[in-house]
Amino acid sequence: YLVVRDVLVAKNPCLHPGDVRVLMAIDVPDLYHMVDCVVFPQKGKRPHPNECSGSDLDGDIYFVCWDQELIPPHQIEPMDYTQQPALQLDHDVTIEEVQEYFTNYLLNDSLGIIANAHTAFADKETQKAMSDPCLELARQFSIAVDFPKTG
């Protein structure tokens, strides 16, 4: 089945309204051997996967919909998913520092709490996921997702 039209593309988690992208699916005969996958272009000002929840193509599963009734009439600017730089130390890491980091991560892992709060606010607020509380929770979620990598 070949689709050549606007399609909706998103991946989980999808908290920021800009995580939902409307892209043009095109017909490229040289790619006919590839099935059940999304091939993103390499050119552009920003990679489309990064626009979708800051994806870095590490095994992410995308949702693609070509039902024109579900394609939004306009797009929201995607959030800036620039990763924070990793913490740089001026010494070799000690086992005590590893233990402290791991304990801190376990005590502060808040992804579920943030996601649930986002769902509750999106349901309650008149602007839904576009409300200020939801946009702030989407930002906090992005930071929390990267915490294990950046510290």
RONU-556905 format. One record per residue (C-alpha): residue in one letter; x negated, y, z; chain. Coordinates in Angstrom, 2 decimals, always signed. Example, Ala and Ser with C-alpha at 12.3 -4.5 7.8 and 13.67 -1.06 7.14 Angstrom:
<rs>
{r a; {-12.30; -4.50; +7.80}; A}
{r s; {-13.67; -1.06; +7.14}; A}
</rs>
This chain:
<rs>
{r y; {+0.00; +0.00; +0.00}; A}
{r l; {-1.63; +3.23; -1.14}; A}
{r v; {-0.73; +6.54; +0.50}; A}
{r v; {-1.58; +9.82; -1.23}; A}
{r r; {+0.00; +12.62; +0.78}; A}
{r d; {-0.20; +14.41; +4.10}; A}
{r v; {-0.60; +12.04; +7.02}; A}
{r l; {-0.58; +12.55; +10.77}; A}
{r v; {-3.74; +11.28; +12.49}; A}
{r a; {-4.29; +11.00; +16.24}; A}
{r k; {-6.01; +8.80; +18.80}; A}
{r n; {-5.55; +8.07; +22.46}; A}
{r p; {-5.97; +10.00; +24.68}; A}
{r c; {-4.07; +12.79; +22.98}; A}
{r l; {-3.39; +15.48; +25.59}; A}
{r h; {-4.11; +18.69; +23.69}; A}
{r p; {-1.59; +19.61; +20.96}; A}
{r g; {-4.50; +20.21; +18.57}; A}
{r d; {-5.54; +16.56; +18.91}; A}
{r v; {-2.81; +15.70; +16.39}; A}
{r r; {-4.19; +16.44; +12.94}; A}
{r v; {-2.43; +16.62; +9.59}; A}
{r l; {-4.82; +15.44; +6.89}; A}
{r m; {-4.49; +14.72; +3.20}; A}
{r a; {-4.81; +11.03; +2.30}; A}
{r i; {-6.38; +10.71; -1.13}; A}
{r d; {-6.93; +7.93; -3.66}; A}
{r v; {-10.60; +6.96; -3.99}; A}
{r p; {-11.00; +3.82; -6.14}; A}
{r d; {-14.58; +3.29; -4.89}; A}
{r l; {-13.13; +2.65; -1.41}; A}
{r y; {-10.54; +0.03; -2.42}; A}
{r h; {-12.66; -2.69; -0.80}; A}
{r m; {-12.06; -1.08; +2.62}; A}
{r v; {-8.80; -2.07; +4.29}; A}
{r d; {-7.08; -1.28; +7.59}; A}
{r c; {-9.39; +1.61; +8.35}; A}
{r v; {-9.59; +5.38; +8.12}; A}
{r v; {-12.44; +6.86; +6.08}; A}
{r f; {-13.09; +10.45; +7.10}; A}
{r p; {-14.92; +12.94; +4.86}; A}
{r q; {-18.47; +13.93; +5.73}; A}
{r k; {-18.08; +17.51; +4.56}; A}
{r g; {-16.31; +20.31; +6.35}; A}
{r k; {-16.87; +22.81; +9.11}; A}
{r r; {-16.03; +20.27; +11.82}; A}
{r p; {-15.68; +16.47; +11.70}; A}
{r h; {-12.02; +15.40; +11.77}; A}
{r p; {-12.72; +12.70; +14.39}; A}
{r n; {-14.05; +15.38; +16.74}; A}
{r e; {-10.86; +17.37; +16.22}; A}
{r c; {-8.91; +14.30; +17.44}; A}
{r s; {-9.61; +14.28; +21.18}; A}
{r g; {-13.33; +14.76; +20.64}; A}
{r s; {-13.82; +11.30; +19.14}; A}
{r d; {-17.34; +10.16; +18.39}; A}
{r l; {-16.35; +7.07; +16.35}; A}
{r d; {-17.48; +4.59; +19.00}; A}
{r g; {-14.74; +2.04; +18.34}; A}
{r d; {-11.77; +4.39; +18.60}; A}
{r i; {-8.44; +3.22; +17.24}; A}
{r y; {-6.49; +5.83; +15.30}; A}
{r f; {-2.76; +6.23; +14.80}; A}
{r v; {-1.90; +7.17; +11.21}; A}
{r c; {+1.65; +8.06; +10.19}; A}
{r w; {+2.85; +8.97; +6.70}; A}
{r d; {+6.56; +9.35; +7.54}; A}
{r q; {+7.11; +12.92; +6.34}; A}
{r e; {+9.83; +13.49; +8.96}; A}
{r l; {+7.21; +13.08; +11.69}; A}
{r i; {+4.58; +15.37; +10.15}; A}
{r p; {+4.61; +18.64; +12.11}; A}
{r p; {+5.29; +21.79; +10.06}; A}
{r h; {+2.13; +23.48; +11.36}; A}
{r q; {-1.03; +22.52; +13.17}; A}
{r i; {-2.44; +23.76; +16.44}; A}
{r e; {-6.15; +24.61; +16.55}; A}
{r p; {-8.05; +21.67; +18.05}; A}
{r m; {-9.73; +22.13; +21.40}; A}
{r d; {-13.49; +22.66; +21.54}; A}
{r y; {-14.89; +19.26; +22.52}; A}
{r t; {-18.53; +20.33; +22.66}; A}
{r q; {-20.10; +17.99; +25.16}; A}
{r q; {-21.85; +19.46; +28.17}; A}
{r p; {-25.60; +18.81; +28.13}; A}
{r a; {-26.72; +15.87; +30.23}; A}
{r l; {-28.26; +16.71; +33.58}; A}
{r q; {-32.04; +16.94; +33.21}; A}
{r l; {-34.24; +15.94; +36.13}; A}
{r d; {-37.87; +16.85; +36.67}; A}
{r h; {-38.64; +13.43; +38.16}; A}
{r d; {-37.90; +9.75; +37.68}; A}
{r v; {-34.51; +8.76; +39.03}; A}
{r t; {-34.61; +6.99; +42.38}; A}
{r i; {-32.32; +4.14; +43.41}; A}
{r e; {-30.82; +6.43; +46.04}; A}
{r e; {-29.88; +8.95; +43.32}; A}
{r v; {-28.28; +6.19; +41.25}; A}
{r q; {-26.28; +5.05; +44.29}; A}
{r e; {-25.20; +8.63; +45.03}; A}
{r y; {-24.19; +9.23; +41.39}; A}
{r f; {-22.18; +6.00; +41.24}; A}
{r t; {-20.46; +6.71; +44.57}; A}
{r n; {-19.66; +10.27; +43.45}; A}
{r y; {-18.20; +8.94; +40.20}; A}
{r l; {-15.99; +6.42; +42.03}; A}
{r l; {-14.76; +9.03; +44.49}; A}
{r n; {-14.08; +11.67; +41.84}; A}
{r d; {-12.73; +9.57; +38.96}; A}
{r s; {-9.58; +11.56; +38.27}; A}
{r l; {-8.62; +10.59; +34.71}; A}
{r g; {-5.40; +8.86; +35.74}; A}
{r i; {-4.36; +11.69; +38.04}; A}
{r i; {-5.00; +14.31; +35.34}; A}
{r a; {-3.19; +12.29; +32.66}; A}
{r n; {-0.16; +11.72; +34.91}; A}
{r a; {-0.05; +15.39; +35.89}; A}
{r h; {-0.20; +16.34; +32.20}; A}
{r t; {+2.74; +14.05; +31.43}; A}
{r a; {+4.76; +15.51; +34.31}; A}
{r f; {+4.08; +19.12; +33.30}; A}
{r a; {+4.72; +18.41; +29.60}; A}
{r d; {+8.10; +17.00; +30.58}; A}
{r k; {+8.97; +19.87; +32.94}; A}
{r e; {+7.62; +22.97; +31.17}; A}
{r t; {+9.64; +24.76; +28.50}; A}
{r q; {+6.59; +24.95; +26.21}; A}
{r k; {+5.87; +21.25; +26.83}; A}
{r a; {+2.24; +20.32; +25.97}; A}
{r m; {+1.64; +23.92; +24.81}; A}
{r s; {+2.20; +25.27; +28.34}; A}
{r d; {-0.74; +26.79; +30.20}; A}
{r p; {-0.81; +24.03; +32.86}; A}
{r c; {-0.92; +21.33; +30.16}; A}
{r l; {-3.65; +23.08; +28.20}; A}
{r e; {-5.73; +23.41; +31.37}; A}
{r l; {-5.15; +19.74; +32.25}; A}
{r a; {-6.21; +18.75; +28.71}; A}
{r r; {-9.44; +20.73; +29.23}; A}
{r q; {-10.05; +19.10; +32.62}; A}
{r f; {-9.37; +15.67; +31.14}; A}
{r s; {-11.99; +16.23; +28.44}; A}
{r i; {-14.56; +17.18; +31.08}; A}
{r a; {-13.66; +14.17; +33.23}; A}
{r v; {-13.96; +11.78; +30.25}; A}
{r d; {-17.51; +13.01; +29.62}; A}
{r f; {-18.55; +13.01; +33.30}; A}
{r p; {-20.18; +9.54; +33.22}; A}
{r k; {-22.36; +10.66; +30.28}; A}
{r t; {-23.21; +14.19; +31.42}; A}
{r g; {-23.04; +14.07; +35.24}; A}
</rs>
